Amino acid sequence: MTKHLRLPSWFLPTLCVGLSAATVFGFLGRWNWVLDLFSHFRVVYAWSALLLAGWFL
């Protein structure tokens, strides 16, 4: 019998909020150099959003 990993109920919404915040930070990168560090990973954010959408379903 295999044991399934059960994640806490707050885990998936936290990932979604973090991904949304990183996306917004990437668009605000022109005003602050720290936020500009997030602008280089927009493709990764898009793929992550697709994976999270599939996980939600």
Backbone as numpy.savetxt, mean C-alpha at the origin, in Angstrom:
# Nx Ny Nz CAx CAy CAz Cx Cy Cz
-2.80 -32.61 8.41 -3.64 -31.43 8.41 -2.75 -30.19 8.41
-3.02 -29.30 7.51 -2.24 -28.06 7.45 -2.93 -26.98 8.27
-2.11 -26.18 8.87 -2.63 -25.05 9.64 -2.57 -23.80 8.78
-3.64 -23.06 8.78 -3.71 -21.83 8.00 -3.31 -20.65 8.86
-2.61 -19.75 8.24 -2.21 -18.53 8.92 -3.40 -17.59 8.96
-3.79 -17.20 10.14 -4.93 -16.29 10.30 -4.39 -14.93 10.73
-4.61 -13.95 9.88 -4.14 -12.60 10.15 -5.17 -11.84 10.98
-4.71 -10.89 11.76 -5.66 -10.08 12.54 -6.58 -9.29 11.61
-7.75 -8.94 12.12 -8.74 -8.25 11.30 -8.32 -6.83 10.92
-7.38 -6.26 11.62 -6.94 -4.91 11.33 -5.82 -4.87 10.28
-5.30 -6.02 9.89 -4.13 -6.07 9.03 -4.40 -5.56 7.62
-5.44 -6.04 6.98 -5.74 -5.64 5.60 -6.14 -4.16 5.49
-7.00 -3.65 6.36 -7.29 -2.20 6.27 -6.06 -1.33 6.52
-5.15 -1.78 7.38 -3.93 -1.03 7.63 -3.05 -0.99 6.38
-2.97 -2.11 5.67 -2.23 -2.13 4.41 -2.84 -1.19 3.38
-4.15 -1.15 3.32 -4.84 -0.27 2.36 -4.60 1.20 2.68
-4.68 1.54 3.96 -4.44 2.94 4.36 -2.99 3.32 4.11
-2.07 2.42 4.41 -0.65 2.70 4.16 -0.34 2.87 2.69
-0.93 2.03 1.86 -0.72 2.15 0.42 -1.32 3.45 -0.11
-2.49 3.83 0.38 -3.11 5.09 -0.04 -2.26 6.28 0.39
-1.75 6.23 1.61 -0.91 7.33 2.09 0.38 7.44 1.27
0.99 6.31 0.94 2.21 6.34 0.14 1.94 6.90 -1.26
0.79 6.59 -1.82 0.44 7.12 -3.13 0.26 8.64 -3.08
-0.43 9.12 -2.07 -0.63 10.57 -1.92 0.71 11.26 -1.66
1.56 10.66 -0.84 2.88 11.23 -0.58 3.69 11.34 -1.86
3.56 10.35 -2.74 4.28 10.40 -4.01 3.85 11.57 -4.87
2.57 11.89 -4.86 2.09 13.03 -5.64 2.45 14.36 -5.00
2.69 14.39 -3.71 3.07 15.63 -3.02 4.58 15.83 -2.98
5.32 15.00 -3.69 6.77 15.04 -3.65 7.41 16.31 -4.16
6.72 17.07 -4.96 7.34 18.29 -5.49 7.48 19.37 -4.42
6.81 19.22 -3.27 6.87 20.25 -2.24 7.81 19.90 -1.09
8.25 18.66 -1.01 9.12 18.27 0.09 9.99 17.12 -0.38
11.28 17.14 -0.04 12.18 16.11 -0.53 11.90 14.76 0.12
11.41 14.75 1.35 11.09 13.48 2.01 9.91 12.81 1.30
8.91 13.60 0.93 7.77 13.05 0.20 8.17 12.63 -1.22
9.20 13.27 -1.76 9.66 12.92 -3.10 10.23 11.50 -3.14
10.66 10.98 -2.02 11.17 9.61 -1.97 10.08 8.59 -2.31
8.83 8.95 -2.08 7.72 8.05 -2.39 7.32 8.08 -3.87
7.79 9.07 -4.62 7.34 9.23 -6.00 7.99 8.25 -6.97
9.00 7.54 -6.54 9.72 6.64 -7.44 9.11 5.25 -7.51
8.09 4.98 -6.72 7.53 3.63 -6.63 6.07 3.55 -7.04
5.63 4.43 -7.93 4.21 4.45 -8.30 3.78 3.17 -8.99
4.64 2.55 -9.76 4.29 1.29 -10.41 4.13 0.19 -9.36
4.98 0.18 -8.37 4.87 -0.79 -7.28 3.57 -0.57 -6.51
3.20 0.68 -6.30 1.95 0.98 -5.61 0.75 0.49 -6.42
0.82 0.64 -7.73 -0.28 0.18 -8.58 -0.42 -1.34 -8.52
0.68 -2.06 -8.61 0.62 -3.52 -8.51 0.15 -3.96 -7.12
0.60 -3.26 -6.10 0.17 -3.59 -4.74 -1.33 -3.36 -4.58
-1.84 -2.30 -5.17 -3.28 -2.03 -5.10 -4.07 -3.12 -5.79
-3.56 -3.61 -6.92 -4.24 -4.71 -7.61 -4.24 -5.99 -6.78
-3.13 -6.27 -6.14 -3.06 -7.46 -5.28 -3.99 -7.34 -4.08
-4.05 -6.16 -3.48 -4.94 -5.95 -2.34 -6.41 -6.04 -2.77
-6.71 -5.55 -3.96 -8.09 -5.64 -4.47 -8.47 -7.10 -4.65
-7.54 -7.90 -5.17 -7.82 -9.33 -5.31 -7.97 -10.03 -3.98
-7.21 -9.58 -2.98 -7.30 -10.17 -1.64 -8.64 -9.82 -0.99
-9.11 -8.61 -1.27 -10.41 -8.19 -0.72 -11.55 -9.05 -1.27
-11.43 -9.44 -2.53 -12.49 -10.23 -3.14 -12.38 -11.64 -2.64
